[in-house]
Amino acid sequence: MQFAASPRSSLGVEWELALVDPRTGEIAPRAKELLEAIDDRRFDKEFLTGMIELITGVHSTTDEAIDELRSMRDTACAAADRLGVALVGTGTHPTSRWREQSQGDDPRYARVVQKAGDWGRRLIIFGVHNHVGVEDRNKVVPLMRTMLDRLPLILALSASSPFWQGLDTGFASHRTMLFQQLPTGGLPPMLVDWGEYERTLHDMLTAGVIDDVGELRWDVRPSPAIGTVEVRVADGAPSIDDLAAVTALIHCLIEEASRALDEGEPQRHLPSWLVRENKWRAARDGLEATVIMDEDGTLQRVRDAIGETLERVAPIARDLGATRSIAAAGRVLARGGSAAQQRAAYARGGHGAVLAEIREAMRA
């Protein structure tokens, strides 16, 4: 399989947002109208008729990508205001019912529902996807494995989906639990090298597991057509700060891993059971999770692990033009993360306060 030439550590970001009725807070199926009003190819339809996606161009620095998304957010919010709708960006909508939603008119979305039935229809979920350029396809699988080792940091920092159909799920990221029900969603196989990826893809296509490579909705996956590693595990970002924090962390971690490969450092990765356990812990407890750092069972609070990581990658952040964006991660840590903020809002005033919280966050 060809892997497109892509500048090393170039960056593109996709940010999924829900349209809501300002009066009720419920999802409003008016994406087509909003996209027509915006009339910009960087804004696209998505799985639900009440959902859009903001897609950046290719950037050489994190801060430039976030600046573009801030401008796009402003454009989308202004157009939404004119239509009488609002935008929110959490991992799940806190109250809307999945049976009342309609899917977009794209054959890809029809195949999801056809294959996954009600598990596909339940996907009232929203995420952030980060594409980071890789200059050599032989680096792709080692970079994927490193990002799977670091997955709980990304997931915990982004967790923003504690509520589902009006109930507190007990998880900071209920989106994670929903999305991994798809047969090709969630964690990828623990691949060894690019050749094994090609063989796995060939077997899946031959067996009819997928119809094309885009149906591999793994938490971390190659995107051969554009030459990137795509990290898809993050919950939807309620604010620019949340978006900048997770994007900068991912960008810096991939560049750090790429430098380690260049220097020939020994590659040791966590076993699959440990990756799976850490993902579950981060999804359940968010920034309050305790994760397993190695096969010896060493435990660490995930917020401490994130703090140490931010200090360690600070020089890389300067090289990647991520200084402003990486600072947002510290602010998210200080606030306790979106899941905790939503629960605090609920304690103050129920779901009305939660919906007000996430609407205000979008404009911050």
C-alpha positions in Angstrom: 0.0 0.0 0.0 1.2 3.5 -0.9 1.7 5.9 1.9 1.5 9.5 0.7 4.4 11.9 1.2 3.6 14.2 4.1 5.8 16.8 5.9 7.0 15.5 9.2 4.8 16.6 12.1 2.5 18.7 9.9 -0.9 19.0 11.5 -4.6 18.9 10.6 -7.5 18.9 13.0 -11.1 17.8 12.7 -13.6 19.1 15.3 -17.1 17.7 15.5 -19.9 19.9 16.9 -23.6 19.5 17.6 -26.3 21.9 16.6 -28.8 22.6 19.4 -32.1 24.5 19.8 -31.2 27.4 22.2 -34.6 27.1 23.9 -34.6 23.4 24.7 -30.9 22.5 24.4 -31.9 19.5 22.3 -30.2 18.5 19.0 -31.5 20.5 16.1 -31.4 18.6 12.7 -30.4 21.7 10.7 -26.8 21.0 9.6 -27.7 21.3 5.9 -29.1 24.8 6.4 -26.1 25.8 8.4 -23.5 24.5 5.9 -25.3 26.3 3.1 -25.3 29.5 5.1 -21.5 29.2 5.8 -20.7 28.0 2.2 -17.1 27.0 3.0 -15.5 23.7 2.1 -13.7 23.5 5.5 -17.1 22.9 7.1 -18.7 19.5 6.4 -21.6 17.3 7.1 -21.3 14.4 9.5 -23.0 11.3 10.8 -26.1 13.1 12.2 -28.3 15.8 10.6 -27.7 17.8 13.7 -23.9 17.7 13.5 -21.1 19.4 11.5 -17.4 19.1 11.3 -14.7 21.8 11.1 -11.7 20.7 9.1 -8.5 22.7 9.1 -5.9 23.0 6.4 -2.4 21.6 6.8 -0.3 23.5 9.4 3.3 23.5 10.4 2.5 24.7 14.0 -0.1 23.8 16.6 -0.9 27.4 17.4 -1.6 28.2 13.7 -4.1 25.2 13.5 -5.9 26.4 16.7 -6.0 30.0 15.4 -7.7 28.7 12.2 -10.2 26.7 14.3 -10.9 29.7 16.5 -11.8 31.7 13.4 -13.9 28.9 12.0 -15.7 28.6 15.3 -16.5 32.3 15.2 -17.8 31.9 11.6 -20.0 28.9 12.5 -21.4 30.5 15.7 -22.3 33.7 13.8 -24.1 31.7 11.1 -25.8 29.6 13.7 -27.1 32.7 15.5 -28.6 33.9 12.2 -30.5 30.6 11.9 -31.6 30.6 15.5 -29.5 27.6 16.5 -26.4 27.1 18.7 -23.3 24.9 18.7 -21.9 22.7 21.4 -18.9 20.4 21.5 -19.0 17.7 24.1 -18.3 14.0 23.6 -22.0 13.1 24.0 -25.1 15.3 24.1 -26.2 15.2 27.7 -30.0 14.7 27.2 -31.0 14.1 23.5 -32.5 10.7 22.7 -30.7 8.6 20.1 -33.9 7.1 18.7 -35.1 10.6 17.8 -32.0 11.4 15.6 -31.6 11.0 11.9 -28.4 10.1 10.0 -26.9 12.1 7.3 -27.5 11.2 3.6 -24.1 9.6 3.0 -23.7 5.9 2.0 -20.9 5.6 4.6 -23.4 6.4 7.4 -26.0 4.0 6.0 -23.4 1.2 6.1 -22.7 1.9 9.8 -26.3 1.5 10.7 -26.7 -1.5 8.3 -23.8 -3.3 9.9 -24.1 -2.2 13.5 -27.9 -1.8 13.9 -28.9 0.0 17.1 -25.3 0.3 18.2 -24.8 2.4 15.1 -27.9 4.5 15.7 -26.8 5.2 19.3 -23.8 7.2 18.1 -24.9 10.6 19.3 -21.2 11.3 19.8 -18.7 13.9 18.9 -14.9 13.9 18.9 -11.7 15.6 17.9 -9.4 13.9 15.4 -5.8 15.0 15.0 -3.7 14.1 11.9 0.0 14.3 12.3 2.3 14.0 9.3 4.8 11.1 9.1 7.7 11.2 6.6 8.4 7.5 6.5 5.7 4.8 6.5 8.0 2.5 8.5 7.6 4.9 11.4 3.8 4.6 11.3 3.2 1.5 13.4 5.8 2.3 16.1 4.2 5.8 16.4 0.7 4.2 16.7 2.0 1.9 19.5 3.5 4.8 21.4 0.3 6.7 21.1 -1.6 3.7 22.5 0.8 3.7 25.4 -0.1 7.4 26.0 -3.8 7.0 25.2 -5.0 7.4 28.8 -3.4 10.9 29.0 -5.2 12.0 25.9 -8.6 10.5 26.8 -8.5 11.7 30.4 -7.6 15.3 29.4 -10.4 15.4 26.8 -13.1 13.5 28.7 -16.4 15.5 28.3 -19.2 13.0 28.1 -20.5 12.0 31.6 -24.2 12.3 30.7 -26.2 10.2 28.3 -29.9 10.6 27.6 -30.3 12.5 30.9 -28.4 10.2 33.2 -25.0 10.3 34.7 -23.3 7.2 33.3 -20.6 6.9 35.9 -18.0 7.5 33.2 -16.2 10.7 32.4 -16.2 9.6 28.7 -19.3 7.6 27.9 -18.5 8.4 24.2 -15.6 6.0 24.5 -17.8 3.1 25.7 -20.3 3.7 22.9 -17.9 4.1 20.1 -16.0 0.9 20.8 -19.1 -1.2 20.2 -18.6 -0.8 16.5 -16.9 -3.9 15.1 -14.0 -1.8 13.7 -14.0 0.9 16.4 -11.9 1.2 19.5 -8.4 -0.1 20.0 -6.6 -1.4 16.9 -4.7 -4.7 16.9 -1.2 -4.5 18.4 0.6 -4.4 15.1 4.3 -5.0 14.8 5.2 -3.2 11.5 3.8 -1.8 8.3 3.8 -5.2 6.6 1.5 -6.6 9.3 -0.8 -3.6 8.8 -1.0 -4.3 5.1 -1.7 -7.9 5.7 -4.4 -7.1 8.3 -6.0 -4.6 5.9 -5.9 -7.1 3.0 -7.6 -9.8 5.1 -10.3 -7.5 6.4 -11.1 -6.3 2.9 -11.1 -9.8 1.5 -13.4 -11.1 4.3 -15.8 -8.2 3.9 -15.1 -6.8 7.4 -14.7 -3.4 5.8 -15.4 -2.0 2.3 -12.6 0.6 2.4 -9.8 1.7 4.7 -11.9 4.6 6.1 -14.2 2.1 7.9 -11.3 1.2 10.2 -12.4 3.6 13.0 -9.6 2.7 15.4 -8.6 5.0 18.2 -5.3 5.5 16.5 -4.9 4.6 12.8 -2.8 5.3 9.7 -4.3 7.6 7.0 -2.3 6.4 4.1 -3.9 8.6 1.5 -2.6 11.8 3.2 0.4 10.4 5.0 -0.5 10.8 8.6 -1.1 9.0 11.9 -4.6 9.9 13.0 -5.5 10.0 16.7 -9.2 9.7 17.2 -9.7 8.8 20.9 -10.4 12.3 22.2 -13.9 13.4 23.2 -15.5 16.4 21.7 -13.9 19.7 22.8 -16.4 22.1 24.5 -14.0 25.1 24.2 -11.0 26.3 22.3 -8.9 25.7 25.5 -10.0 22.0 25.5 -9.3 21.7 21.8 -5.9 23.4 22.1 -4.9 21.3 25.1 -5.5 17.9 23.5 -4.2 18.9 20.1 -0.9 20.2 21.5 -0.4 17.1 23.7 -0.9 14.8 20.7 1.3 16.8 18.4 4.1 16.9 20.9 3.9 13.2 21.8 4.1 12.1 18.2 7.1 14.3 17.5 8.7 13.1 20.7 8.2 9.5 19.6 9.5 10.3 16.1 12.7 11.7 17.6 13.2 8.6 19.7 12.9 6.5 16.5 15.5 8.7 14.8 17.9 8.2 17.7 17.5 4.5 17.7 16.1 4.3 21.2 14.9 0.8 22.2 11.2 0.4 21.6 9.2 -1.2 24.5 5.5 -0.9 24.4 2.8 -1.9 26.9 1.0 -5.2 26.3 -2.5 -5.2 24.9 -4.2 -6.0 28.2 -2.6 -3.1 29.9 -3.5 -0.6 27.1 -7.1 -1.8 27.3 -7.2 -1.5 31.1 -5.8 2.0 31.0 -8.3 3.1 28.4 -11.1 1.8 30.6 -9.8 3.6 33.6 -9.4 6.9 31.8 -12.9 6.6 30.3 -14.4 5.9 33.7 -12.5 8.4 35.9 -11.1 11.0 33.6 -8.6 13.2 35.3 -9.2 11.4 38.6 -8.0 8.1 37.1 -5.1 6.1 38.4 -3.3 4.3 35.5 -0.8 1.5 35.2 2.5 2.7 34.0 4.3 -0.5 33.3 4.1 -4.3 33.5 5.4 -4.2 37.1 2.1 -2.6 38.1 3.4 0.8 38.9 0.5 3.2 39.5 0.3 6.9 38.9 -2.5 9.5 39.0 -3.2 10.4 35.4 -3.2 14.1 36.2 0.3 13.8 37.6 1.4 11.8 34.5 0.0 14.6 32.3 1.7 17.2 34.3 5.1 15.4 34.0 4.5 15.0 30.3 3.8 18.7 29.8 7.1 19.5 31.5 9.0 17.0 29.5 7.7 18.0 26.1 8.1 21.8 26.7 11.1 22.0 24.4 9.3 20.1 21.7 6.3 22.4 22.1 8.6 25.4 21.3 9.9 23.7 18.2 6.4 22.9 17.0 5.0 26.3 17.7 2.7 24.9 20.3 3.6 27.1 23.3 0.3 28.9 23.5 -1.7 25.7 22.9 0.2 23.5 25.4 -0.4 26.1 28.1 -4.1 25.4 27.7 -3.5 21.9 29.0 -2.4 23.3 32.3 -5.6 25.4 32.5 -7.8 22.3 31.7 -6.0 20.4 34.5 -6.5 23.2 36.9 -10.3 23.3 36.2 -10.5 19.5 36.5 -11.7 18.8 33.0 -15.0 19.1 31.2 -16.6 16.0 32.7 -16.1 17.4 36.3 -17.3 20.8 35.2 -20.5 19.4 33.8 -21.2 17.4 36.9 -20.6 20.5 39.0 -23.1 22.4 36.8 -25.7 19.6 37.2 -25.3 19.8 41.0 -26.0 23.5 40.8 -29.0 23.5 38.5 -29.7 20.2 36.7 -29.4 19.6 33.0 -30.4 23.2 32.2 -27.2 24.3 33.9 -25.2 21.7 32.1 -26.5 22.8 28.7 -25.8 26.4 29.6 -22.3 25.5 30.7 -21.4 23.8 27.4 -23.0 26.6 25.3 -21.0 29.2 27.1 -17.8 27.2 26.8 -18.2 27.1 23.0 -18.0 30.9 22.8 -15.1 31.3 25.4 
